Amino acid sequence: MRAHAIVLLALMTAGCSLKSVALRTTGSLLRTGSAAYHTEADPALAKDAMPGQLKLLESLLQSSPDDPRLLSALAEGYVGYSFLFLEDEAPERAKGLYRRAADYGMRLLGRKKRFRGLDRMRPEELDTALKGAGRGDVPALYWTAYALAGWANLDMNDPEALAALPRAARMMGRVLELDPGFQFGGPDIFFGVYYGVRPRIAGGDPEKSKAHFDAALSRGGGRYLTAGLLCAKYYAATVLDEALFRNLLKSVLEAPADALPEARLANEVAKLKAKKLLEKTDDLF
């Protein structure tokens, strides 16, 4: 019995030690791992690998539930996985994973007192809290807002999802003020979709949508292909501008995917999505 107890203690100690080592090396692993995904040229490989990596991060989070690096990586990771690989083919799964990403983002933001209970604040309270945000808060605000909007866009019949959309817009509005170039013009792309996808009666505005997409395309010099893809899908198709729709998608297809090496995966996926969307032209116009 004593021998068994010693063995058990040794295993437990080793387990704790391994977890400690894993958590200590998390920062460097997240940095290199994130770069490896963003620069990946094979979307199928990335799609197969991402779920396992996300679950690994979740297992590490159980040992360190407030680790900001893990929370940030999970919020960004689940948003990326949902947008790149699930939205079109498995929207129900994407909807659930966007919610999971939003939960991680809220936990990350909640590490600061001013942001605790962000998802329950009244609009004026939220605006006050967001005024205190700085550039260091940009990633958490961006990925949380993106997750909330992704969930809402896929679940327009859910009152809870729809209620989250104005909150997401307020958060992204602050990101736009603090760092408009974040994620290759991501805040403007967000608002291009936000104003393009909604009917006018619900706050949609094609002119504002176009202005935001133009800003994103100009800022990125056309190298971040997701901007052109989403402009075609959420602006050109909405205003029934077939010529613009075709031109935007052809520009995506003709652009070199490695024009922006740090977003190679996103560009490769944008090309795949553009090809499928272009094939639906006759159905949309």
TORMI-402159 format. One line per field, with one value per residue (C-alpha): residue number from 1; x, z, y. Coordinates in steps of 0.1 Angstrom, whole numbers, plus 5000, padded with zeros to 4 digits. Example, Ala and Ser with C-alpha at 12.3 -4.5 7.8 and 13.67 -1.06 7.14 Angstrom:
lumpa = 1:2
c1 = 5123:5137
c3 = 5078:5071
c2 = 4955:4989
% end
This chain:
lumpa = 1:2:3:4:5:6:7:8:9:10:11:12:13:14:15:16:17:18:19:20:21:22:23:24:25:26:27:28:29:30:31:32:33:34:35:36:37:38:39:40:41:42:43:44:45:46:47:48:49:50:51:52:53:54:55:56:57:58:59:60:61:62:63:64:65:66:67:68:69:70:71:72:73:74:75:76:77:78:79:80:81:82:83:84:85:86:87:88:89:90:91:92:93:94:95:96:97:98:99:100:101:102:103:104:105:106:107:108:109:110:111:112:113:114:115:116:117:118:119:120:121:122:123:124:125:126:127:128:129:130:131:132:133:134:135:136:137:138:139:140:141:142:143:144:145:146:147:148:149:150:151:152:153:154:155:156:157:158:159:160:161:162:163:164:165:166:167:168:169:170:171:172:173:174:175:176:177:178:179:180:181:182:183:184:185:186:187:188:189:190:191:192:193:194:195:196:197:198:199:200:201:202:203:204:205:206:207:208:209:210:211:212:213:214:215:216:217:218:219:220:221:222:223:224:225:226:227:228:229:230:231:232:233:234:235:236:237:238:239:240:241:242:243:244:245:246:247:248:249:250:251:252:253:254:255:256:257:258:259:260:261:262:263:264:265:266:267:268:269:270:271:272:273:274:275:276:277:278:279:280:281:282:283:284:285
c1 = 5000:5028:5046:5014:5009:5044:5039:5006:5022:5050:5025:5005:5037:5048:5014:5015:5050:5041:5011:5034:5059:5031:5017:5051:5058:5023:5032:5059:5038:5008:5029:5046:5014:4993:5019:5020:4982:4981:5008:4995:4990:4968:4933:4924:4954:4945:4909:4919:4944:4926:4900:4926:4947:4917:4908:4944:4942:4909:4926:4954:4928:4913:4946:4948:4912:4922:4952:4948:4969:4947:4915:4926:4938:4906:4884:4904:4907:4871:4861:4887:4876:4840:4844:4869:4855:4820:4798:4790:4790:4778:4761:4746:4780:4794:4767:4775:4813:4808:4790:4818:4843:4822:4822:4860:4862:4839:4860:4891:4875:4861:4897:4894:4869:4855:4845:4829:4793:4797:4771:4745:4752:4727:4739:4749:4769:4786:4796:4811:4830:4843:4856:4881:4894:4929:4949:4958:4921:4917:4922:4898:4871:4876:4873:4844:4825:4832:4820:4788:4781:4789:4764:4737:4742:4736:4706:4684:4654:4669:4660:4690:4713:4698:4701:4738:4744:4741:4764:4789:4787:4794:4825:4837:4831:4856:4881:4876:4885:4915:4931:4913:4940:4937:4934:4940:4912:4889:4868:4858:4851:4829:4808:4807:4790:4770:4753:4751:4734:4706:4675:4671:4642:4667:4695:4710:4726:4741:4759:4776:4784:4802:4821:4834:4844:4861:4881:4891:4901:4921:4939:4949:4958:4936:4961:4937:4913:4886:4877:4868:4850:4827:4822:4808:4787:4772:4773:4773:4748:4726:4723:4721:4752:4762:4791:4807:4800:4818:4847:4853:4853:4874:4899:4900:4906:4933:4952:4983:4974:5009:5006:5000:5021:5009:4973:4981:4955:4927:4936:4936:4901:4889:4898:4878:4848:4850:4849:4818:4801:4808:4791:4759:4758:4727:4708:4716:4708
c3 = 5000:5010:4977:4957:4976:4968:4931:4931:4948:4922:4894:4908:4914:4878:4865:4884:4872:4836:4839:4854:4826:4800:4814:4817:4780:4769:4759:4734:4721:4715:4696:4673:4670:4660:4634:4620:4615:4600:4575:4565:4528:4530:4543:4546:4568:4590:4592:4604:4629:4646:4667:4684:4692:4706:4728:4740:4750:4768:4788:4798:4808:4833:4853:4849:4843:4843:4821:4797:4770:4769:4770:4742:4721:4726:4717:4686:4677:4679:4659:4632:4630:4628:4602:4580:4580:4595:4587:4552:4556:4592:4605:4635:4647:4639:4659:4690:4687:4682:4715:4731:4717:4731:4765:4765:4754:4782:4807:4793:4795:4830:4844:4845:4870:4845:4821:4846:4837:4803:4788:4813:4812:4799:4768:4787:4812:4784:4767:4800:4805:4769:4773:4798:4773:4759:4730:4752:4753:4716:4709:4736:4725:4688:4691:4716:4694:4663:4681:4693:4658:4642:4665:4658:4620:4621:4645:4635:4650:4685:4706:4728:4697:4683:4716:4715:4682:4693:4722:4697:4676:4706:4714:4678:4676:4704:4686:4655:4675:4692:4664:4630:4613:4637:4620:4586:4588:4607:4625:4591:4577:4607:4601:4564:4572:4601:4579:4549:4563:4582:4566:4568:4593:4617:4612:4579:4557:4523:4520:4554:4545:4513:4531:4557:4530:4510:4540:4547:4511:4509:4542:4532:4496:4485:4500:4527:4504:4530:4527:4490:4495:4522:4503:4474:4497:4520:4500:4462:4465:4488:4464:4434:4418:4397:4380:4413:4427:4398:4398:4435:4434:4404:4421:4450:4427:4407:4437:4449:4482:4495:4490:4527:4542:4577:4566:4541:4555:4555:4519:4507:4523:4508:4474:4480:4493:4464:4438:4454:4457:4421:4411:4428:4408:4388:4420:4436:4407
c2 = 5000:5024:5017:5024:5056:5067:5059:5078:5108:5108:5107:5135:5156:5149:5159:5192:5197:5191:5215:5241:5237:5238:5270:5286:5280:5290:5325:5315:5286:5309:5334:5309:5288:5318:5328:5293:5293:5328:5320:5285:5281:5249:5256:5219:5213:5242:5232:5197:5209:5238:5219:5198:5229:5247:5218:5217:5254:5247:5219:5243:5268:5244:5247:5285:5298:5335:5333:5362:5346:5315:5334:5357:5328:5309:5339:5346:5310:5301:5332:5323:5287:5296:5323:5305:5270:5267:5297:5285:5248:5243:5274:5257:5247:5281:5298:5278:5283:5321:5321:5301:5327:5355:5339:5337:5373:5384:5365:5382:5416:5409:5407:5445:5459:5484:5457:5433:5426:5441:5418:5431:5468:5494:5513:5544:5522:5504:5536:5549:5517:5517:5553:5539:5514:5518:5503:5473:5464:5464:5426:5416:5441:5432:5394:5396:5420:5399:5368:5384:5397:5364:5347:5373:5372:5334:5335:5365:5349:5347:5378:5373:5372:5403:5421:5413:5430:5467:5458:5444:5476:5498:5477:5477:5514:5519:5497:5518:5549:5533:5513:5514:5493:5464:5430:5446:5471:5447:5474:5489:5455:5448:5479:5473:5440:5455:5482:5460:5429:5447:5461:5499:5496:5479:5503:5491:5517:5506:5540:5536:5500:5510:5538:5514:5488:5515:5525:5489:5483:5515:5508:5473:5482:5453:5428:5415:5396:5391:5428:5425:5392:5406:5438:5418:5396:5422:5454:5447:5419:5440:5469:5445:5459:5429:5445:5455:5421:5403:5428:5424:5386:5385:5408:5384:5354:5371:5385:5366:5349:5356:5394:5395:5367:5372:5366:5338:5314:5341:5350:5314:5308:5341:5328:5296:5315:5340:5311:5296:5330:5339:5306:5319:5351:5341:5332:5365:5389
% end
